[in-house]
Amino acid sequence: MAKRESPEINAGSMADIAFLLLIFFLVTTTMDKDTAYLRMIPKKVETNKPQTPIQQKNIYKIAINSKQVIQARDSIIKPEDITHLNSRIKHFYLVNRGKKENRDINYPYYGYGSIQLYKSNLQEQEARLLKLESQEVIDERTQQMIDQAYDAVAKWEEKLEMMELYAKFSGKREMPEIDFEAHIRLESFLDTDYSAYVAVQSEVEKAVTEMRDKEAMELFGMTYTAMNNFYQQKKTENTPEVRTMKKHMELIETLFPLKLIEVKPKR
């Protein structure tokens, strides 16, 4: 009697099955996303100027400890009361806005530019640039001064453009600008919960966005959020409408800049 052979298992399709399962799990698996406002990370600025201490009135310090308790300057905010941070951020920005006298010395001061002032500063920098470039010998130091003059000319051209736009839509002769050193400083610890950190970031962004929305509505009859949504959808189209929208957004961002400095977590 012939010996009966055991049937072999056909494993030829196992690789196909494994591949299909992999595709299935990739398609059906979901990942939690952090809920927060998106921000552009600022570029590092290189400078040869000596660092001078920033006045405390220009710093709004927010610290989050390991128990997720928030210290906003001298105020303590519990995790469940994080929305209170919104009004405090707005107060930091607005308490001295529009004031030239009787200002709160604990908060940033405002400067007030005009078309005449910005034109004068622009002409001064253009004359300086012309004088530097007319020198017979341009050494390394002179070239650095020329580069700085070009940057200054670009800066005052931009400020003049923003001032003219602000004057056109507001009817005012002066544009309020918060101290350029004013910023929000966010500190945390290594054991600070990430979700709490993101929540604070979002509250800061929300407060600034709400101020921008209000200002944009008063100037242009359209919120900053709506303008930004439009621009993000159409920014690849180089049309007059898109360019105008971008300039309107730049003005609002000039009036309410978001300077958020995130400090390396402490132990």
Buried (B, 14 or more C-beta within 10 A) or exposed (E): EEEEEEEEEEEEEEEEEEEEEEEEEEEEEEEEEEEBBEEEEEEEEEEEEEEEEEEEBBBBBBBBBEEBEBBBEEEEBEBEEBEBBBEBBBEBBBEBBEEEEEBEEEBBBBEEBBBEBBBEBBEEBBEBBEEBEEEEEEEEEEEEBBEBBBEBBEBBBBBBBBBBBBBEBBEEEBBBBBBEEBBBBBBBBEEBBEEBBBBBBBBBBBBBBBBBBBBBEEBBEBBBEBBBEBBEEBEEEEEEEBEEBBEBBBBBBBBBBBBBEEEEEEE
